[in-house]
Amino acid sequence: MATGTDQVVGLGLVAVSLVIFTYYTVWVILLPFIDSQHAIHKYFLPRAYAVGIPLAAGLLLLLLVGVFITYVMLKNQKVTRKVQ
C-alpha cells in the first residue's frame, strides 16, 4: 500500500500532467480557430514551439533511457566478472 506521501506525490504528478495536457490541447487544437488579435494568445508560445518542445522532450527521454540501460548493463557486467 502507498503511504500518504506517495499518494500526495502521485496526485501532484497527475495534476501537473493534466495541466500540461490541457494547455497543449488548447494551444494546438483550439487556438488556431481563435482570432489572432484575441487576448488569449498572449498566454501561449508561438505555434512553432508546438512541435519543437515535444520533440526535444522525447529525444531527451530517449537519451535518458539509453543512458540508464547502458549504466545497468555495464554495472551488471562488472558484477558478473567479479563472481567468475
Beta strands, then each sheet from edge to edge (+ up, - down):
end
